[in-house]
Amino acid sequence: MADAPLTPDLLLRAYALGVFPMAESRDAPDVHWVDPRRRGVFPLHSFHISSSLSAAILRKDYQIRTDTAFSAVVAACADRPETWINAPLFALYDALHQRGHAHALEVWDGPALIGGVYGVTLGAAFFGESMFSRRSNASKIALAWLVHRLRAGGFTLFDTQFLTPHLASLGAVEITRADYHAKLGHALQGAASFAPSNYQPDAYSVAQRSTHTS
């Protein structure tokens, strides 16, 4: 796979095998494949919503949209001093989005895109790639609405790749590579939808989604 040309089909094959691409920097011409010994995942039934995040969700001083500005979300995720998203990966994620295999959840304040998260879907697996925030709590709000949507759509695996303190505070955990591949194999046998039929979420139901407290 290392010598094969990087295409959308190869990228999907890589995700199905449990590996994902990263570039050394935005200007790097190539990508490398990553298969961590320990993997970060969000158990979809134990996303932790603190009282402060619940309050932020319920303020409703934002709007949630999906897939209306996919490229802008990816660009915003890459808009930082150091990023692993180079030009080839940007183009590949755009291609996967056109195929229906990559999606973005966006947080808007009027005409301003203030937060969001994007990822790749395959079977009942959602591979979270990156998120950004231009206002306090915007990325947390995006994740809360995303988890609610993934649950409604029948997803069984939310892969965060690595576990960070930020993700851990929201309920993400770290599992072994073997456990991850078992969960991935199960998810790939399933079917899920990022746009479930008759799905009409509201801020109250999203804010109450937590089943884990600390």
Sequence and secondary structure as in RCSB ss.txt:
>XXXX:A:sequence
MADAPLTPDLLLRAYALGVFPMAESRDAPDVHWVDPRRRGVFPLHSFHISSSLSAAILRKDYQIRTDTAFSAVVA
ACADRPETWINAPLFALYDALHQRGHAHALEVWDGPALIGGVYGVTLGAAFFGESMFSRRSNASKIALAWLVHRL
RAGGFTLFDTQFLTPHLASLGAVEITRADYHAKLGHALQGAASFAPSNYQPDAYSVAQRSTHTS
>XXXX:A:secstr
 TTS   HHHHHHHHHHT EEE SSTT S  EEE  SEEEE  TT     HHHHHHHHH  SEEEESSSHHHHHH
HHH SSS S  HHHHHHHHHHHHHTSEEEEEEEETTEEEEEEEEEEETTEEEEEEEEESSTTHHHHHHHHHHHHH
HHHT  EEEEES  HHHHTTT EEEEHHHHHHHHHHHHTS   SS TT    HHHHHT      
